[in-house]
Amino acid sequence: MRVVQLEAEDDFDGWRAAARALAAARIPAQEVLWQIGGQRADLFGDAPITIEPMTSDPAPSLRVSRDFVHLASRAILHSDPERFSLLYALLLRCLDYPQVLRDRADRQMRRVLDLDQTIRRDMHKMRAFIRFREVPEGNDRRFVAWFEPEHHIVRANAPFFVGRFANMRWSILTPRGSIHWDTVSLAEGPAAQRGDAPGDDPVEGIWKAYYAAIFNPARLMTNAMIKEMPKKYWKNMPETALIPEMIAGARKRELGMIDQARAVPGKAHGSATISLLRDEAASCRRCPLWGPATQTVFGEGPHDAQVMVVGEQPGDQEDQAGRAFVGPAGEVFDRALAAVGIDRAHLYVTNAVKHFKFEPRGKRRLHARPNAGEVDACRWWVDQERALVRPKLVIAMGATAARALTGRTITIGQVRGTAIELGDGTPCWVTVHPSYLLRLPSHTDAAAEFDRYVADLQAAFASLEAVT
């Protein structure tokens, strides 16, 4: 057994020199044991045998691609105790089979790539979540930050902070070591504890007040926020200490806003409230669909309409115009309303999803069905529309609309032509989406399917007349 001692957990240069020497001798990976500093590799053996790193290239055949060197230099920062052996085994394979670096299906390569991805993420979190606090030092100032990395990234991340805060004297303290910058040179220090870092400074009070003031409960996406900023980082940033309380009160604030809007009488006020909600939705970021879409397509119609019609999502023409049901499906919907004898101007018409989801095909944008996550993310807006309009009847056109209204998967064939009760007791009639009629196969009796669609709408409106 060959035992190699490295100076530190992130000693890539030491690992690289030793790995080259071992690989030149074609020592199998299972015969090499890697350890840090004075660790004893074998509790029952003699003193470890140390291989001295070679100072020159032992053989031209040991040349490997830069991709491997860059990959290994990051993956070695991981806290996985098997990383040195894993990288050495991969090095041996690269000597005989260089293509392994491009084989994403290879189990060993996949594992190293996972280490690399984890390190990239940890380095990003450190750069994003560092918060410096001012510490007076005589007539000068120093800024100190505390961070708890998961892996051995402190030294590797130092150049970023030197470049970003070149003219500032700072220290970053972590349980895995510390770095100090005096505007001229960078120095390393020992591991630190949380108590070694300063507490709040006066500026943080202003920052907390600002952060709390701009918090918008309508845009709260707790799961997405925790994914990007895990809870373990919250205690180290001044503003995130406010997050638990703000999350707990978010829903209460939403309901309070709605109740306050309802308490003010007058049609003009109701119309203005819908308008404010529409303005708020214009900057919605609850799901990624806002990115490629042209704009948010919100509902429209009287704020006190007795009937609300909910479709799936805007199409290409709706995305361009910013209005619901103005494309081919909208034409089918309008024809059906005319057959029933209903004026669309009396309806509040909206969609379950407010942004157009599509797949580009050359210059065309083809409709793509929203997934459950996107529907659920947009459900908040539909709920607010219903809370403000308070319709006596809701018509869901298509399975997506039914899911947005009920929160569960609905099979159209099982509920079509009957009313189901929503959570607040409002009756909801479910029918097909008018775009379904446009996609019917040529052998289908399109006229009969259209008549059935009209009959669904007729039954729904008739049920409203029976109640009123």
C-alpha positions in Angstrom: 0.0 0.0 0.0 1.3 3.4 -1.0 0.4 6.3 1.4 0.5 9.9 0.2 0.4 12.8 2.7 -1.1 16.1 1.4 -0.6 19.4 3.3 -4.2 20.5 3.3 -7.8 19.5 2.3 -7.5 21.6 -0.8 -3.9 20.8 -1.7 -4.4 20.3 -5.5 -0.7 21.0 -6.3 0.4 18.3 -3.9 -2.1 15.9 -5.2 -1.2 16.6 -8.8 2.5 16.1 -8.3 2.0 12.9 -6.4 -0.6 11.6 -8.9 1.8 12.2 -11.8 4.6 10.2 -10.0 2.2 7.4 -9.2 0.7 7.3 -12.6 4.1 7.2 -14.2 4.8 4.0 -12.3 1.3 2.8 -13.2 0.4 2.2 -9.5 -3.2 1.0 -9.4 -5.7 3.3 -7.6 -6.6 0.7 -5.1 -3.0 0.5 -3.9 -2.8 4.2 -3.0 -4.1 5.7 0.2 -4.4 9.5 0.5 -4.3 11.4 3.7 -4.1 14.9 5.0 -1.2 16.2 7.2 -0.3 13.9 10.0 -3.3 11.7 9.8 -2.7 8.0 10.4 -4.0 6.1 7.4 -3.9 2.7 9.1 -4.6 2.4 12.8 -2.9 -1.1 12.9 0.0 -0.5 10.5 3.4 1.2 10.7 4.2 4.8 10.0 2.8 5.9 6.6 5.0 5.8 3.6 5.2 9.1 1.9 5.8 9.5 -1.9 7.9 12.5 -2.6 6.3 14.6 -5.4 8.4 14.6 -8.6 9.5 18.0 -9.8 9.7 17.1 -13.5 7.5 15.5 -16.1 8.2 11.8 -15.7 6.9 10.8 -19.2 5.3 12.5 -22.2 2.5 10.0 -22.1 1.2 11.5 -18.8 -0.1 14.5 -20.6 -3.8 15.0 -20.0 -6.2 17.6 -21.3 -6.7 20.9 -19.7 -10.3 20.0 -19.1 -9.3 17.2 -16.7 -6.9 19.6 -14.9 -9.7 22.2 -14.5 -12.2 19.6 -13.4 -9.9 18.1 -10.9 -8.8 21.4 -9.4 -12.5 22.1 -8.5 -13.6 18.6 -7.6 -10.7 18.3 -5.1 -12.2 21.1 -3.0 -15.2 18.8 -2.1 -15.4 17.4 1.4 -15.9 13.8 0.1 -13.0 11.8 1.7 -12.8 9.6 -1.4 -12.2 12.5 -3.8 -8.4 12.1 -4.1 -8.7 8.4 -4.9 -11.6 9.0 -7.2 -9.6 11.6 -9.2 -6.5 9.5 -9.4 -8.5 6.6 -10.7 -10.0 8.8 -13.3 -6.5 10.1 -14.2 -5.4 6.5 -14.9 -8.3 5.9 -17.2 -7.7 9.2 -19.1 -4.2 8.0 -19.9 -5.6 5.0 -21.8 -9.1 6.4 -22.8 -9.1 10.2 -23.1 -12.6 10.1 -24.4 -13.9 9.3 -20.9 -14.0 13.0 -20.2 -16.8 13.4 -22.7 -18.7 10.3 -21.6 -21.5 11.8 -19.4 -23.0 8.3 -19.0 -19.9 6.9 -17.4 -20.5 6.3 -13.7 -17.1 7.5 -12.5 -17.1 10.5 -14.7 -20.7 11.4 -13.6 -19.6 11.2 -9.9 -16.7 13.6 -10.5 -19.0 16.0 -12.4 -21.4 15.9 -9.5 -18.5 16.9 -7.2 -17.7 19.8 -9.5 -21.2 21.0 -9.7 -21.5 21.0 -5.9 -18.4 23.0 -5.6 -19.6 25.6 -8.2 -22.8 25.9 -6.3 -21.0 26.3 -2.9 -18.7 29.0 -4.4 -21.6 30.8 -5.8 -23.5 30.8 -2.4 -20.4 32.2 -0.7 -20.2 35.1 -3.2 -23.9 35.8 -3.0 -24.5 35.5 0.8 -21.4 37.1 2.3 -22.3 40.1 4.5 -19.5 42.4 5.7 -19.8 44.3 9.0 -17.6 47.3 9.8 -15.1 47.0 12.6 -13.2 50.2 13.7 -9.4 49.8 13.9 -8.0 53.0 15.2 -8.2 55.6 12.5 -8.9 52.9 9.9 -11.7 50.6 9.1 -11.9 46.9 8.5 -14.9 44.9 7.3 -15.4 41.4 8.6 -17.7 38.7 7.3 -18.7 35.2 8.6 -19.5 32.3 6.3 -20.0 28.6 6.7 -19.0 26.8 3.5 -19.9 23.2 3.0 -16.6 22.4 1.3 -13.0 23.6 1.1 -13.6 26.6 -1.1 -12.3 29.5 0.9 -8.8 29.8 -0.6 -10.1 29.1 -4.2 -12.8 31.8 -3.8 -10.4 34.5 -2.4 -9.5 36.0 -5.9 -13.1 36.9 -6.5 -13.3 38.9 -3.3 -9.9 40.5 -3.9 -11.1 41.7 -7.3 -14.5 42.8 -6.0 -13.3 44.6 -2.9 -9.7 45.6 -3.9 -9.7 49.0 -2.1 -11.3 47.7 1.1 -9.6 46.1 4.1 -11.5 42.9 4.9 -11.5 39.5 6.5 -13.7 36.5 5.8 -13.9 34.1 8.8 -15.1 30.5 8.3 -14.8 27.2 10.2 -12.6 26.0 7.4 -10.0 28.8 7.6 -9.9 32.5 7.1 -8.6 35.0 4.5 -7.5 38.6 5.1 -6.9 41.4 2.6 -5.2 44.7 3.4 -5.5 46.3 -0.1 -2.0 45.0 -1.0 -1.6 41.4 -0.1 -3.8 38.4 0.8 -3.1 36.3 4.0 -4.5 33.1 5.3 -5.5 32.4 8.8 -6.8 29.6 11.0 -10.4 28.4 11.3 -12.7 30.7 13.2 -15.9 30.5 15.2 -19.1 32.5 14.8 -18.4 34.5 17.9 -15.2 35.8 16.3 -17.2 37.8 13.8 -18.9 41.1 14.8 -22.6 41.5 15.5 -25.0 44.0 13.9 -23.8 47.4 12.8 -25.9 50.7 12.6 -26.3 50.5 8.8 -28.1 47.1 9.1 -31.1 48.7 10.8 -31.7 50.8 7.8 -31.2 47.9 5.4 -33.7 45.7 7.4 -36.3 48.4 7.3 -35.9 48.8 3.6 -36.0 45.0 3.0 -39.2 44.7 5.0 -40.8 47.6 3.2 -40.3 46.2 -0.3 -41.5 42.7 0.7 -44.5 41.9 -1.5 -46.6 38.9 -0.2 -48.2 38.5 -3.7 -44.8 37.5 -5.1 -43.8 35.2 -2.3 -42.6 31.8 -3.7 -41.2 30.1 -0.5 -40.0 26.9 -2.2 -38.2 28.7 -5.0 -36.6 31.1 -2.4 -35.4 28.3 -0.2 -34.0 26.5 -3.2 -31.9 29.5 -4.1 -31.1 30.6 -0.6 -31.2 27.6 1.8 -32.3 28.3 5.4 -28.8 27.5 6.8 -27.6 30.8 5.3 -30.4 32.9 6.8 -28.7 33.4 10.3 -25.6 35.0 8.7 -27.4 37.8 6.8 -29.2 40.7 8.5 -32.2 40.9 6.2 -32.9 37.1 6.2 -33.5 37.2 10.0 -36.8 38.9 9.0 -37.9 36.1 6.6 -39.6 33.7 8.9 -41.9 36.3 10.3 -42.6 37.8 6.9 -43.4 34.3 5.5 -45.7 33.6 8.4 -47.6 36.8 7.9 -47.7 36.8 4.1 -51.1 35.1 3.7 -52.6 37.2 6.4 -51.5 40.4 4.5 -52.9 39.0 1.3 -56.3 38.4 2.8 -56.2 41.7 4.6 -55.6 43.5 1.3 -58.6 41.7 -0.3 -60.9 42.4 2.7 -59.9 46.0 2.7 -60.7 46.2 -1.0 -64.1 44.6 -0.5 -65.0 46.9 2.4 -64.9 50.0 0.1 -68.3 50.4 -1.7 -68.8 51.5 -5.3 -68.4 50.1 -8.7 -65.6 52.4 -9.6 -63.5 51.1 -6.7 -64.1 47.5 -7.7 -62.9 48.2 -11.2 -59.9 50.0 -9.9 -59.0 47.1 -7.6 -59.0 44.7 -10.6 -56.9 47.2 -12.5 -54.4 47.2 -9.6 -54.3 43.4 -9.6 -53.7 43.5 -13.3 -50.8 45.9 -12.9 -49.3 43.7 -10.2 -49.6 40.6 -12.4 -47.7 42.4 -15.2 -44.5 41.9 -13.2 -45.2 38.3 -12.0 -42.2 36.1 -11.6 -43.9 33.1 -9.9 -42.8 30.7 -12.7 -40.2 30.8 -15.6 -42.9 31.4 -18.3 -42.7 35.1 -18.0 -39.2 35.1 -19.6 -39.9 34.1 -23.2 -43.4 35.5 -23.2 -44.2 39.0 -24.7 -46.3 40.1 -21.8 -48.8 39.0 -19.1 -52.3 38.4 -20.4 -54.7 39.1 -17.6 -58.4 38.6 -17.4 -61.0 41.2 -18.6 -64.6 42.0 -18.1 -66.9 43.6 -15.6 -65.6 43.5 -12.0 -69.0 42.4 -10.8 -69.7 39.8 -13.5 -72.0 37.0 -12.5 -70.1 34.5 -14.7 -66.4 34.0 -14.9 -64.9 31.9 -17.7 -61.5 30.4 -17.2 -59.4 29.0 -20.1 -56.0 27.4 -20.2 -53.4 30.0 -21.3 -52.9 32.7 -23.9 -52.0 31.7 -27.4 -49.7 33.4 -29.9 -52.1 36.1 -30.8 -53.2 36.7 -27.2 -49.5 37.0 -26.2 -49.1 39.7 -28.9 -52.3 41.6 -28.2 -52.3 41.3 -24.4 -55.9 40.2 -24.3 -57.6 36.8 -23.6 -59.4 34.8 -26.3 -58.7 36.9 -29.4 -57.1 34.2 -31.5 -58.6 31.2 -33.3 -59.9 29.6 -30.1 -61.4 32.9 -29.2 -63.3 33.0 -32.5 -64.8 29.5 -31.7 -65.7 30.7 -28.2 -67.4 33.8 -29.6 -69.4 31.7 -32.1 -70.6 29.5 -29.3 -71.6 32.4 -27.1 -73.6 33.8 -30.1 -75.3 30.5 -30.5 -76.3 30.5 -26.8 -77.4 34.1 -26.9 -74.9 35.5 -24.4 -73.0 38.8 -24.8 -69.3 38.3 -24.0 -69.2 41.9 -22.6 -71.2 40.6 -19.6 -68.6 37.9 -18.8 -65.3 38.1 -16.9 -62.9 36.0 -19.1 -59.5 34.9 -18.0 -56.9 32.1 -18.2 -55.5 29.7 -15.6 -51.9 30.6 -16.8 -51.2 34.2 -17.6 -48.1 33.8 -19.9 -47.9 32.0 -23.2 -45.9 28.8 -23.1 -44.6 27.7 -26.5 -42.0 25.8 -28.4 -40.2 27.7 -31.2 -40.4 26.1 -34.7 -38.5 28.4 -37.0 -40.5 31.7 -37.0 -43.5 30.0 -35.5 -44.4 29.6 -31.8 -46.3 26.4 -31.2 -48.5 26.0 -28.1 -47.1 23.9 -25.3 -49.2 22.6 -22.4 -48.4 24.2 -19.0 -47.2 21.7 -16.4 -48.7 21.2 -13.0 -46.1 23.4 -11.3 -46.8 26.3 -13.7 -50.5 26.0 -13.2 -50.2 25.9 -9.4 -47.9 28.9 -9.4 -50.4 31.0 -11.4 -53.4 29.7 -9.3 -52.9 32.6 -6.9 -53.9 35.1 -9.6 -57.0 33.2 -10.5 -58.0 33.0 -6.8 -57.6 36.7 -6.5 -59.7 37.4 -9.6 -62.5 35.2 -8.2 -62.2 36.8 -4.8 -62.7 40.3 -6.3 -65.2 39.5 -9.0 -67.2 37.0 -6.8 -69.0 35.4 -9.7 -72.1 33.2 -9.1 -71.0 30.8 -11.7 -67.6 29.7 -13.0 -67.0 27.8 -16.3 -63.8 25.9 -16.7 -62.8 25.3 -20.3 -60.3 22.4 -20.3 -58.4 20.3 -17.8 -55.8 23.0 -17.0 -58.5 25.4 -16.1 -60.2 22.8 -13.9 -57.0 22.1 -12.1 -56.4 25.8 -11.4 -59.8 26.1 -9.9 -60.0 22.9 -7.9 -56.3 22.2 -7.1 -56.6 18.7 -8.4 -56.5 16.8 -11.7 -59.9 16.6 -13.4 -60.9 14.3 -16.2 -63.1 16.2 -18.5 -65.1 13.2 -19.7 -66.1 12.3 -16.1 -67.5 15.8 -15.1 -68.5 17.3 -18.4 -72.1 18.5 -18.4 -72.4 18.7 -14.6 -71.5 21.2 -11.9 -68.8 20.6 -9.3 -68.5 22.8 -6.2 -65.4 24.8 -5.6 -63.9 25.4 -2.2 -66.0 28.5 -1.5 -69.3 26.8 -2.7 -69.3 28.4 -6.1 -70.7 26.0 -8.8 -68.2 25.3 -11.6 -69.2 23.8 -14.9 -66.5 22.0 -16.8 -66.3 21.7 -20.6 -63.7 21.4 -23.3 -61.4 24.2 -24.4 -62.4 25.7 -27.7 -59.0 24.9 -29.1 -59.9 21.2 -28.7 -62.5 21.8 -31.5 -59.8 23.2 -33.7 -57.6 20.1 -33.3 -60.3 17.5 -34.1 -59.2 14.8 -36.7 -60.7 15.2 -40.2 -62.9 12.1 -39.8 -64.6 13.6 -36.7 -68.0 15.2 -37.0 -66.8 18.7 -36.1 -70.3 20.2 -36.3 -71.6 17.7 -33.8 -68.7 18.4 -31.4 -69.3 22.2 -31.7 -73.0 21.6 -30.9 -72.1 19.6 -27.8 -69.8 22.5 -26.7 -72.6 24.9 -27.2 -74.9 22.6 -25.2 -72.4 22.6 -22.3 -72.4 26.4 -22.2 -76.2 26.5 -22.5 -76.6 24.1 -19.5 -74.2 26.2 -17.4 -76.0 29.5 -18.1 -79.4 27.9 -17.6 -78.3 26.7 -14.1 -77.5 30.3 -13.3 -80.9 31.5 -14.4 -82.5 28.8 -12.3 -80.7 30.0 -9.2 -81.4 33.7 -9.8 
